[in-house]
């Protein structure tokens, strides 16, 4: 089959758990964001999002790559059933990250006036910035525990704590806004939810580790310092890449605070929030692939690595590309359904924001997990540097000329070129490639289905955004399935691989079987292989 049954089944099971958890938590988070946006209005909604920027800046000084190393090393130890090392790795990461979070929180709280005045150009946000100190501690705790679950391939528990965090934000933030606390209530809800999710995760993690067999302990127990040094050495290049991404986010927000109004920023944030419908499908795939690649030996299992890469790119494209295309073409109905007609600029911003996911066929979703899983963290850093250099030039020029539209165009430019570089490195170093023939067919099917749906929408309005979104969503899905098989973007062999991967998951096995039987009949009808 190429991709080993063990990896395929493990990845499918993990993806399902994460998909359910991410769907629920992302749905709740999206609903929360929409309600916050509606209750606050574009002006206050923009202020709320700017208030989170200083905390995001301080995240640059956190981690040092420990969480990336945690997934890699815990995955390796889990394959060897080395429970003693797993405990040591997790304890070290938690102690380091929480201690660092407390220090950064104090820095943020004591200097909130400086950050609000000189970083986001909003002195009135002083108190809001101070409150986000809770967000710093809670987020670092939450992320470390979540990465521990991912490394242990316990995606079910990762999904649970994500759901707890999302529910906490919904209850606290919306409740406080309704009670009249406005932007402050939104900030408290956002910050406190991560702390609550992290504490819940800590309890679940303790129960899991307590159930592990002790096994044979090493003669010399590695010290906290030696384990931490090992983790930082591995993860530091990824940390530097993360610094670049965080800096670009802060740099972007700083430029927007100068050249864009709160209303424009509010419309942009609304557009970015609506792209979470794509993230629901994207995140489970990328998350399970990191530990999957981490468990493979480059010397002995290089063919499995190549097969896994090809299949991962192809199958992620089959799923992600049509979702992005649908949102691009139906952005007006999607926006007005969730945010209302007052967000007039959001549909155009949403089309541009969703366009970045069109790059899924060149490894947008896969390359990060691929390089990190194989220990090629320096390549991840080089990709980040290339993106930084491109963005430093394109951000200010295009934001100055076209405001938010310019920013979204700059993001697309800064993303595509580093992706192509990363793909070329993967080919040269590991001999991996992408199936251009199959990908071309998938892109043709997505474009054809989108155009048919869009043209029909232009000539038939059902009167309400809700009716349009549901009807044309179903129409697009059916059209895509037919055109995908007509253009032979998926084969019978692909269906065999996927069905085998899901065969042990009883809850959806019958549905998968029926669905694939339908696709097989369509392939036979159209003469597919």
BAPA-860130 format. One line per 5 residues: number of its first residue (from 1); their letters; for each residue z, y, x of C-alpha. Coordinates in Angstrom, 2 decimals, padded with zeros to 5 digits. Layout:
N
NUM) a) Z:Y:X ~ ... .
This chain:
529
1) xxxxx) 000.00:000.00:000.00 ~ 000.30:002.28:003.06 ~ 003.46:004.08:002.05 ~ 006.31:001.56:002.22 ~ 007.77:000.35:-001.07 .
6) xxxxx) 011.26:001.31:000.06 ~ 010.33:004.95:000.74 ~ 008.17:005.23:-002.36 ~ 010.89:003.89:-004.67 ~ 013.66:005.90:-003.03 .
11) xxxxx) 011.61:009.09:-003.20 ~ 010.60:008.46:-006.81 ~ 014.18:007.80:-007.89 ~ 015.46:010.86:-006.04 ~ 012.65:013.00:-007.43 .
16) xxxxx) 013.47:011.92:-010.98 ~ 017.16:012.77:-010.65 ~ 016.34:016.10:-009.07 ~ 013.64:016.81:-011.61 ~ 016.06:016.29:-014.47 .
21) xxxxx) 018.77:018.32:-012.76 ~ 016.44:021.05:-011.56 ~ 014.72:021.24:-014.95 ~ 018.02:021.74:-016.72 ~ 019.57:024.06:-014.14 .
26) xxxxx) 016.40:026.06:-013.61 ~ 015.87:026.32:-017.34 ~ 019.40:027.63:-017.76 ~ 019.00:029.98:-014.79 ~ 015.69:031.26:-016.13 .
31) xxxxx) 017.21:031.78:-019.57 ~ 020.13:033.59:-017.95 ~ 017.80:035.83:-015.95 ~ 015.73:036.58:-019.03 ~ 018.82:037.45:-021.09 .
36) xxxxx) 020.21:039.59:-018.25 ~ 016.86:041.36:-018.00 ~ 016.74:041.96:-021.74 ~ 020.38:043.06:-022.05 ~ 020.28:045.37:-019.03 .
41) xxxxx) 016.72:046.70:-019.37 ~ 014.28:047.19:-016.46 ~ 016.25:050.03:-014.81 ~ 019.67:048.34:-014.60 ~ 018.00:044.98:-013.93 .
46) xxxxx) 016.39:046.45:-010.84 ~ 019.77:047.84:-009.69 ~ 021.42:044.46:-010.22 ~ 018.88:042.71:-007.99 ~ 019.06:045.38:-005.29 .
51) xxxxx) 022.87:044.96:-005.22 ~ 022.42:041.38:-004.00 ~ 020.36:042.47:-000.98 ~ 023.27:043.19:001.46 ~ 024.71:039.71:000.88 .
56) xxxxx) 021.27:038.22:001.51 ~ 021.14:040.19:004.76 ~ 024.46:038.75:005.93 ~ 023.22:035.23:005.26 ~ 021.14:035.82:008.39 .
61) xxxxx) 024.37:035.48:010.39 ~ 025.30:032.16:008.76 ~ 024.50:028.54:009.38 ~ 022.80:028.52:012.79 ~ 020.76:025.57:011.49 .
66) xxxxx) 023.77:023.39:010.71 ~ 022.68:022.55:007.17 ~ 019.19:021.46:008.28 ~ 020.74:019.27:010.97 ~ 023.19:017.93:008.38 .
71) xxxxx) 020.36:016.46:006.26 ~ 018.58:015.02:009.32 ~ 021.64:013.41:010.96 ~ 023.28:012.23:007.73 ~ 019.97:010.60:006.65 .
76) xxxxx) 019.75:008.75:009.97 ~ 023.41:007.68:009.81 ~ 023.01:006.58:006.19 ~ 020.10:004.28:007.10 ~ 022.35:002.68:009.75 .
81) xxxxx) 025.35:002.62:007.35 ~ 027.39:004.53:009.95 ~ 029.99:005.92:007.53 ~ 032.30:007.17:010.25 ~ 029.59:009.45:011.65 .
86) xxxxx) 028.68:010.64:008.15 ~ 032.26:011.77:007.54 ~ 032.43:013.52:010.90 ~ 029.16:015.38:010.33 ~ 030.10:016.58:006.84 .
91) xxxxx) 033.64:017.65:007.79 ~ 032.32:019.60:010.77 ~ 029.65:021.36:008.74 ~ 032.06:022.28:005.93 ~ 034.73:023.66:008.24 .
96) xxxxx) 032.22:025.73:010.17 ~ 030.32:027.12:007.18 ~ 033.33:028.03:005.04 ~ 035.10:029.74:007.95 ~ 031.96:031.73:008.71 .
101) xxxxx) 031.56:032.61:005.04 ~ 035.05:034.11:004.86 ~ 034.38:036.28:007.92 ~ 031.04:037.52:006.54 ~ 032.62:038.21:003.16 .
106) xxxxx) 035.22:040.46:004.76 ~ 032.53:042.33:006.68 ~ 030.56:042.91:003.47 ~ 033.57:044.07:001.45 ~ 034.85:046.46:004.13 .
111) xxxxx) 031.40:048.03:004.66 ~ 030.03:048.03:001.11 ~ 029.59:051.81:001.07 ~ 027.44:051.74:004.18 ~ 025.23:048.92:002.86 .
116) xxxxx) 024.74:050.50:-000.57 ~ 023.87:053.91:000.87 ~ 021.72:053.07:003.88 ~ 020.31:049.63:003.16 ~ 019.35:049.73:-000.53 .
121) xxxxx) 019.41:053.51:-001.01 ~ 021.68:053.16:-004.09 ~ 025.17:054.66:-003.40 ~ 026.20:053.89:-006.98 ~ 026.05:050.16:-006.15 .
126) xxxxx) 029.10:050.31:-003.83 ~ 031.42:048.28:-006.07 ~ 028.69:045.79:-006.95 ~ 027.99:045.13:-003.27 ~ 031.73:044.61:-002.62 .
131) xxxxx) 031.92:041.96:-005.32 ~ 029.07:039.97:-003.72 ~ 031.50:038.96:-000.95 ~ 032.44:036.10:-003.32 ~ 028.75:035.14:-003.39 .
136) xxxxx) 028.68:034.77:000.41 ~ 031.57:032.29:000.57 ~ 030.54:030.39:-002.55 ~ 026.90:030.07:-001.54 ~ 027.69:028.67:001.92 .
141) xxxxx) 030.11:026.14:000.42 ~ 027.61:025.19:-002.29 ~ 024.68:024.79:000.13 ~ 026.62:022.66:002.62 ~ 027.80:020.24:-000.05 .
146) xxxxx) 024.36:020.11:-001.63 ~ 022.74:019.31:001.73 ~ 025.30:016.55:002.25 ~ 024.29:014.92:-001.02 ~ 020.60:015.22:-000.12 .
151) xxxxx) 021.16:013.62:003.28 ~ 022.99:010.75:001.55 ~ 020.10:010.44:-000.92 ~ 022.54:011.13:-003.77 ~ 020.19:013.40:-005.64 .
156) xxxxx) 022.09:012.72:-008.87 ~ 025.16:014.54:-007.55 ~ 023.03:017.32:-006.12 ~ 021.59:017.78:-009.60 ~ 025.08:017.82:-011.17 .
161) xxxxx) 026.44:020.64:-009.03 ~ 023.25:022.65:-009.53 ~ 023.74:022.29:-013.26 ~ 027.39:023.38:-013.00 ~ 026.38:026.47:-011.02 .
166) xxxxx) 023.69:027.41:-013.55 ~ 025.99:026.93:-016.55 ~ 028.72:028.96:-014.88 ~ 026.36:031.88:-014.30 ~ 025.12:031.76:-017.88 .
171) xxxxx) 028.60:031.75:-019.41 ~ 030.22:034.32:-017.12 ~ 027.33:036.76:-016.60 ~ 026.07:036.89:-020.19 ~ 029.60:036.94:-021.57 .
176) xxxxx) 030.66:039.88:-019.40 ~ 027.49:041.86:-020.15 ~ 028.03:041.39:-023.90 ~ 031.62:042.57:-023.44 ~ 030.26:045.80:-021.96 .
181) xxxxx) 030.55:045.26:-018.20 ~ 026.80:045.78:-017.61 ~ 025.57:045.38:-014.05 ~ 029.09:044.53:-012.82 ~ 029.26:041.59:-015.21 .
186) xxxxx) 025.90:040.30:-014.00 ~ 026.99:040.52:-010.35 ~ 030.34:038.79:-011.04 ~ 028.58:036.00:-012.92 ~ 026.05:035.46:-010.14 .
191) xxxxx) 028.63:035.50:-007.34 ~ 031.29:033.42:-009.10 ~ 028.88:030.69:-010.21 ~ 028.21:029.56:-006.64 ~ 031.93:029.37:-005.88 .
196) xxxxx) 032.55:027.28:-009.01 ~ 029.59:025.02:-008.24 ~ 030.77:024.58:-004.66 ~ 034.32:023.65:-005.69 ~ 033.02:021.11:-008.22 .
201) xxxxx) 030.76:019.67:-005.52 ~ 033.71:019.42:-003.12 ~ 035.52:017.16:-005.59 ~ 032.45:014.95:-006.10 ~ 031.83:014.73:-002.35 .
206) xxxxx) 035.46:013.74:-001.68 ~ 035.23:010.95:-004.27 ~ 031.98:009.69:-002.73 ~ 033.21:009.67:000.87 ~ 036.48:008.05:-000.16 .
211) xxxxx) 034.53:005.06:-001.45 ~ 032.76:004.45:001.88 ~ 033.82:001.47:003.98 ~ 035.35:002.56:007.27 ~ 033.43:000.09:009.37 .
216) xxxxx) 033.79:000.04:013.14 ~ 034.91:003.37:014.64 ~ 033.55:004.49:018.02 ~ 035.83:003.98:021.03 ~ 035.77:007.70:021.76 .
221) xxxxx) 035.75:009.88:018.64 ~ 033.40:012.86:019.17 ~ 035.15:016.21:019.01 ~ 034.48:018.89:016.41 ~ 032.91:021.04:019.12 .
226) xxxxx) 030.54:018.34:020.41 ~ 029.30:017.50:016.90 ~ 028.82:021.17:016.08 ~ 026.89:021.74:019.32 ~ 024.64:018.78:018.55 .
231) xxxxx) 023.88:020.12:015.08 ~ 023.24:023.67:016.26 ~ 020.93:022.51:019.08 ~ 018.78:020.65:016.58 ~ 018.81:023.20:013.77 .
236) xxxxx) 018.78:026.48:015.70 ~ 014.95:026.91:015.72 ~ 014.95:026.45:011.93 ~ 017.82:028.91:011.74 ~ 015.74:031.45:013.64 .
241) xxxxx) 012.92:030.83:011.18 ~ 015.41:031.38:008.36 ~ 016.44:034.67:009.94 ~ 012.81:035.74:009.83 ~ 012.52:034.81:006.14 .
246) xxxxx) 015.78:036.61:005.29 ~ 014.73:039.64:007.29 ~ 011.39:039.74:005.51 ~ 013.20:039.63:002.16 ~ 015.49:042.50:003.11 .
251) xxxxx) 012.60:044.39:004.74 ~ 010.55:043.94:001.59 ~ 013.37:045.20:-000.65 ~ 013.99:048.16:001.66 ~ 010.34:049.20:001.47 .
256) xxxxx) 010.34:048.74:-002.30 ~ 013.48:050.89:-002.62 ~ 011.52:053.72:-000.96 ~ 008.07:053.38:-002.53 ~ 008.78:051.69:-005.90 .
261) xxxxx) 010.86:052.66:-008.91 ~ 013.61:050.54:-010.47 ~ 011.23:049.78:-013.35 ~ 008.54:048.45:-010.99 ~ 011.13:046.35:-009.18 .
266) xxxxx) 012.43:045.03:-012.50 ~ 008.91:043.98:-013.49 ~ 008.45:042.27:-010.12 ~ 011.72:040.35:-010.40 ~ 010.76:039.26:-013.92 .
271) xxxxx) 007.45:037.92:-012.54 ~ 009.18:036.08:-009.71 ~ 011.68:034.57:-012.16 ~ 008.86:033.22:-014.32 ~ 007.42:031.33:-011.36 .
276) xxxxx) 010.54:029.12:-011.54 ~ 008.57:026.95:-013.97 ~ 006.58:025.90:-010.91 ~ 009.71:025.45:-008.79 ~ 011.06:022.94:-011.32 .
281) xxxxx) 008.29:020.55:-010.28 ~ 008.02:021.65:-006.66 ~ 011.64:021.47:-005.50 ~ 012.28:017.75:-006.21 ~ 009.19:016.76:-004.23 .
286) xxxxx) 009.96:018.86:-001.15 ~ 013.66:017.96:-001.24 ~ 013.25:014.18:-001.23 ~ 010.54:014.28:001.43 ~ 012.86:015.76:004.08 .
291) xxxxx) 015.23:012.74:004.22 ~ 012.23:010.42:003.72 ~ 010.52:011.73:006.88 ~ 013.90:011.87:008.69 ~ 014.39:008.11:008.35 .
296) xxxxx) 011.03:007.24:009.92 ~ 010.59:006.43:013.61 ~ 007.68:008.35:015.17 ~ 006.94:005.64:017.74 ~ 007.12:002.58:015.48 .
301) xxxxx) 006.16:003.97:012.06 ~ 003.49:006.58:012.80 ~ 001.04:004.98:010.36 ~ 003.64:005.13:007.58 ~ 004.20:008.82:008.44 .
306) xxxxx) 000.47:009.55:008.19 ~ 000.15:007.71:004.88 ~ 003.22:009.46:003.49 ~ 001.82:012.87:004.46 ~ -001.59:012.23:002.86 .
311) xxxxx) -000.07:010.89:-000.35 ~ 002.54:013.65:-000.52 ~ -000.05:016.43:-000.22 ~ -002.37:014.80:-002.74 ~ 000.21:013.98:-005.40 .
316) xxxxx) 001.99:017.32:-005.08 ~ -001.37:019.05:-005.56 ~ -002.07:017.00:-008.70 ~ 001.22:018.24:-010.18 ~ 001.70:021.78:-008.86 .
321) xxxxx) -001.84:023.18:-008.85 ~ -002.56:022.94:-012.60 ~ 000.83:024.48:-013.46 ~ 000.07:027.45:-011.21 ~ -003.43:027.84:-012.66 .
326) xxxxx) -002.13:027.78:-016.23 ~ 000.45:030.50:-015.50 ~ -002.15:032.66:-013.75 ~ -004.56:032.55:-016.69 ~ -001.94:032.75:-019.48 .
331) xxxxx) 000.44:035.19:-017.74 ~ 000.44:037.70:-020.62 ~ 001.63:035.20:-023.23 ~ 004.18:033.67:-020.85 ~ 005.61:037.10:-019.98 .
336) xxxxx) 005.81:038.45:-023.52 ~ 007.34:035.19:-024.74 ~ 010.31:035.40:-022.38 ~ 010.72:039.06:-021.50 ~ 009.04:040.98:-024.31 .
341) xxxxx) 006.34:043.63:-024.32 ~ 008.49:046.24:-022.51 ~ 007.69:044.45:-019.22 ~ 004.12:045.73:-019.25 ~ 003.32:045.24:-015.55 .
346) xxxxx) 004.82:041.75:-015.29 ~ 001.73:039.73:-016.44 ~ -000.40:041.04:-013.57 ~ 002.45:040.64:-011.08 ~ 003.00:037.10:-012.36 .
351) xxxxx) -000.64:036.14:-011.77 ~ -000.42:037.32:-008.17 ~ 003.01:035.74:-007.58 ~ 001.84:032.37:-008.90 ~ -001.25:032.49:-006.66 .
356) xxxxx) 000.79:031.45:-003.61 ~ 001.15:027.98:-005.14 ~ -002.61:027.56:-005.00 ~ -002.05:026.80:-001.30 ~ -000.35:023.49:-002.16 .
361) xxxxx) -003.46:021.61:-001.00 ~ -003.05:022.86:002.59 ~ 000.55:021.71:002.86 ~ 002.46:024.58:001.24 ~ 004.96:022.12:-000.21 .
366) xxxxx) 004.96:019.46:002.52 ~ 004.84:020.98:006.01 ~ 008.44:022.22:006.13 ~ 009.87:018.81:005.17 ~ 007.39:017.08:007.50 .
371) xxxxx) 008.27:019.04:010.65 ~ 012.02:019.20:010.00 ~ 012.20:015.52:009.15 ~ 010.43:014.54:012.39 ~ 012.61:016.87:014.47 .
376) xxxxx) 009.82:019.37:015.18 ~ 012.05:022.35:014.44 ~ 010.41:024.49:017.13 ~ 007.13:024.29:015.24 ~ 008.90:025.57:012.13 .
381) xxxxx) 010.12:028.51:014.19 ~ 006.62:029.28:015.49 ~ 005.26:029.26:011.94 ~ 008.00:031.73:010.99 ~ 007.18:034.03:013.90 .
386) xxxxx) 003.50:034.08:012.93 ~ 004.45:034.97:009.35 ~ 006.75:037.72:010.64 ~ 004.05:039.33:012.78 ~ 001.55:039.33:009.93 .
391) xxxxx) 004.08:040.65:007.42 ~ 005.40:043.44:009.65 ~ 001.95:044.98:009.59 ~ 000.78:044.11:006.07 ~ 003.98:044.87:004.11 .
396) xxxxx) 004.35:048.61:004.83 ~ 000.61:049.31:004.70 ~ -000.05:047.55:001.41 ~ 003.24:048.58:-000.27 ~ 002.54:052.21:000.62 .
401) xxxxx) -000.97:051.98:-000.82 ~ -000.44:049.75:-003.86 ~ 003.35:049.45:-004.34 ~ 004.33:046.08:-005.88 ~ 000.73:044.89:-006.11 .
406) xxxxx) 000.33:045.54:-002.39 ~ 003.49:043.55:-001.65 ~ 002.25:040.50:-003.54 ~ -001.10:040.62:-001.74 ~ 000.73:040.92:001.60 .
411) xxxxx) 002.84:037.85:000.72 ~ -000.32:035.81:000.13 ~ -001.83:036.91:003.44 ~ 001.40:036.22:005.32 ~ 001.64:032.74:003.84 .
416) xxxxx) -001.86:031.31:004.18 ~ -002.50:031.89:007.89 ~ 000.80:030.28:009.07 ~ 000.12:027.34:006.76 ~ -003.26:026.73:008.36 .
421) xxxxx) -001.64:026.94:011.79 ~ 001.02:024.41:010.79 ~ -001.59:022.03:009.41 ~ -003.56:022.21:012.67 ~ -000.41:021.40:014.69 .
426) xxxxx) 000.37:018.42:012.46 ~ -003.18:017.12:012.99 ~ -003.16:017.59:016.78 ~ 000.33:016.21:017.39 ~ 000.63:013.40:014.86 .
431) xxxxx) -002.92:012.73:013.72 ~ -002.10:013.50:010.10 ~ -004.77:014.88:007.81 ~ -005.46:015.71:004.19 ~ -007.88:013.97:001.85 .
436) xxxxx) -010.43:016.80:001.44 ~ -012.63:014.80:-000.91 ~ -009.80:014.09:-003.37 ~ -008.34:017.59:-003.05 ~ -011.69:019.20:-003.82 .
441) xxxxx) -011.93:017.13:-006.99 ~ -008.37:018.09:-008.01 ~ -009.10:021.79:-007.49 ~ -012.32:021.51:-009.50 ~ -010.47:019.82:-012.36 .
446) xxxxx) -007.77:022.52:-012.35 ~ -010.24:025.41:-012.27 ~ -012.45:023.89:-014.97 ~ -009.49:023.21:-017.28 ~ -008.08:026.71:-016.74 .
451) xxxxx) -011.39:028.43:-017.49 ~ -011.92:026.48:-020.70 ~ -008.37:027.28:-021.84 ~ -008.71:030.95:-020.92 ~ -012.03:031.39:-022.69 .
456) xxxxx) -010.68:029.74:-025.82 ~ -007.60:032.01:-025.67 ~ -009.81:035.11:-025.47 ~ -011.52:034.14:-028.70 ~ -008.56:032.74:-030.65 .
461) xxxxx) -005.17:034.46:-030.84 ~ -002.51:032.58:-032.82 ~ -000.54:035.77:-033.40 ~ 002.64:035.07:-031.41 ~ 003.20:034.43:-027.71 .
466) xxxxx) 005.29:031.36:-028.55 ~ 002.47:029.75:-030.55 ~ -000.12:030.66:-027.91 ~ 001.96:029.28:-025.04 ~ 002.70:025.96:-026.77 .
471) xxxxx) -000.77:025.39:-028.20 ~ -002.73:026.37:-025.12 ~ -000.25:024.58:-022.87 ~ -000.91:021.30:-024.69 ~ -004.64:022.00:-024.81 .
476) xxxxx) -004.69:022.69:-021.07 ~ -002.71:019.51:-020.30 ~ -005.09:017.28:-022.26 ~ -008.14:019.00:-020.79 ~ -006.74:018.64:-017.26 .
481) xxxxx) -006.04:014.92:-017.63 ~ -009.58:014.31:-018.89 ~ -011.28:016.45:-016.22 ~ -009.08:015.00:-013.45 ~ -010.30:011.51:-014.29 .
486) xxxxx) -013.85:012.74:-014.95 ~ -014.01:014.31:-011.47 ~ -012.16:011.27:-010.05 ~ -009.40:013.38:-008.52 ~ -007.12:010.36:-008.94 .
491) xxxxx) -008.01:006.69:-008.49 ~ -006.74:003.33:-009.73 ~ -005.16:002.78:-006.31 ~ -003.22:006.02:-006.71 ~ -001.95:004.82:-010.09 .
496) xxxxx) -000.86:001.50:-008.51 ~ 001.12:003.38:-005.83 ~ 002.81:005.64:-008.36 ~ 003.58:002.89:-010.87 ~ 005.14:000.74:-008.14 .
501) xxxxx) 007.27:003.68:-007.04 ~ 008.68:004.15:-010.56 ~ 008.95:000.48:-011.56 ~ 012.74:000.25:-010.96 ~ 013.57:003.35:-013.02 .
506) xxxxx) 014.08:001.85:-016.47 ~ 014.55:005.14:-018.30 ~ 010.90:006.18:-017.81 ~ 009.21:002.93:-016.72 ~ 007.72:002.23:-020.15 .
511) xxxxx) 006.44:005.78:-020.51 ~ 004.87:005.72:-017.03 ~ 003.20:002.40:-017.78 ~ 001.71:003.63:-021.08 ~ 000.56:006.91:-019.55 .
516) xxxxx) -001.08:005.21:-016.57 ~ -002.79:002.71:-018.84 ~ -004.33:005.66:-020.69 ~ -005.51:007.20:-017.42 ~ -006.94:003.84:-016.31 .
521) xxxxx) -008.96:003.63:-019.52 ~ -010.29:007.13:-018.88 ~ -011.19:006.17:-015.31 ~ -013.02:003.10:-016.59 ~ -014.77:005.19:-019.22 .
526) xxxx) -015.99:007.70:-016.62 ~ -016.80:005.05:-014.03 ~ -013.91:005.87:-011.69 ~ -012.78:003.60:-008.86 .
